[in-house]
Amino acid sequence: MAFDAWVSGYVDIIWMLIIGILIVVLGIAGIKILVKIGKIAIYIIVHMLLGLILLFLFNLLPFFKIPINILTVLVAGFGGIFGVLILIIAKFLGLY
């Protein structure tokens, strides 16, 4: 009977070690995923802010006005610098 209790104690310790290692591995993988998502989110936010700032700066020029409405804000926000360039080209071509 003493041998069974001794073996049972070691089996419990082994299961606790396996579960602990599994939790650590899953935690590290989760942190890596969150960091990657955070980098992507920061990149998108910076891109949108640069687009909106450029749209505002181009509207400060006295000879060049891009109307600020929902469409231009969405193009500048989602497109960033390239979105503002598209708006500038469309303005020069007289598309709006």
C-alpha positions, 0 to 999 in steps of 0.5 A, a space after each residue: 500500500 505504501 508503494 502505491 501512495 509513493 507512485 501516485 505522488 510522483 504521477 501527480 508531480 509529473 502531471 503538474 509539471 506537464 500542465 505547467 510546461 504547457 501553460 508556459 508554452 501557450 503563454 509565450 505563444 499568446 504573447 508573441 501573437 499579441 505583440 505581432 497584432 500590436 505592431 500591425 495596429 500601431 502601423 495602421 494608426 500611424 499610417 492613418 494619422 499621416 494621411 490625415 495630417 497631409 490632407 490638412 497640410 495640403 489644404 493650408 496651401 492657398 492655391 490647392 483645396 481638397 474638400 474635406 468630406 467623408 470620402 476624402 477623409 476615408 481615402 486619406 485615412 485608410 490610404 495614408 500617404 498614398 491615399 492623399 497622393 491619389 486625392 491630389 492626382 484626382 484634384 489635378 485631373 479635375 475628377 472632383 
